[in-house]
Amino acid sequence: MTHIFGNTASLAKTQRSLGPEVFEYPLLPAQLHGCIQNATPDIQYPLEVDYDYAAVRQATFRRGSNWSSWEELLPPRHPRVNMPVGNTPLVDVSALAPAHAARRVLVKDESRNPTWSHKDRLNTFTVSAALYENARTIIVASSGNHGVSAAAMASRAGLSCIVLTMPEVSEAFRDMILGYGAYPIYLSADDRWPAMRQLQELPGFYPVSNLTTTHTGHPWGPEGYKTIAYEILAELDGEIPAAVVVPTGYGEMLYGIYKGFREARQLGHISRIPQLVSVEPAARGPLYHALKAGRAAITVAAGPTVQSGTATTVNGYRSVVAIRESRGIAMVVTDEAARAAHRAMAQQGLWQEISSSAALAALNMVESFENDGPIVLMGCSTGLKEPTKPAQAHAISPDIASLRTYLKTEFGFEF
């Protein structure tokens, strides 16, 4: 490709709407407000990156293939975003799923990533896009893994990072954000989005998380999650899982995994897509309720739950597509069942977040799957980051003057 991306094997060509009508946009700038032409007062539809699939030559998904093998099928990766991400192991936990004794049950342990979560895959490409768009400061609204990962990626890439988080964020998250040199701002949950929208208007400030009411997110982000599907196929040497069980918040990882398998099928490497199983807290479960109601997106009440990593109140449309197109299953899990699964995973030497462990609880609620093959549970993040007690931070006002004063007073950061 001979464009601003320089020497890259990427065959990414456009951003394409996932809405009811297909609209295409240039690969950059990223459409951070979703597809404007498909938007209605009730929903904004996300976009995905499209590729010149007919030109793919080197992609393979057998044992020994890796990110270098898949460069054609990924967005351009900026040279300054060079953290070694992915290649996480599949850990056998078959003993924990007696109802599926005839199959292997494997955990894809994403806690082995640099910041101990799956979010490093997403931020590899959101931060790359920020650099290609000449950003100086990235902004992320997050109560956990996304903010920590963005902070680390930004630091390594030479960018400033502002993390809009909440006073009750865990001490582990707070300490990691500060340790990576980012600037946390403690806001009430609802105030994070007004603050994000004001900051993103400033020159050189670039959001790497969602800006819209119904989650659309950054179009390049889910592309990083495709590598999970690629890695599963590579480690299984082309064997196709019966199912992949995915703890689900806004559904970016769920969709990325679906798309990775879809591409492998499209290119003739596999014959089918595994059934995807989404897993949400029973106290919320917007995707579960959206699918039940036949809706593209739905907002639910913020019921209390210890499954903090998946405790969203609105689903993303990507997740609806992933479940529908994979003939998948939407599940909700109680906190009691998630805690029990968390303890069981620990007995196998895996210390995951409770929201990740809920995948095991969901599996044990499913009687059967359509196809043969192993079952993969997504282990998203280490339990070492699980909230224990609040950091006792004080929430500030989201107006731009207060944000400016806080960043200057607290960190000496001026804009």
Order of alpha helices (4+ residues) and beta strands (2+ residues): beta-beta-beta-beta-beta-alpha-beta-alpha-beta-alpha-beta-alpha-beta-alpha-beta-alpha-beta-alpha-alpha-beta-alpha-alpha-beta-alpha
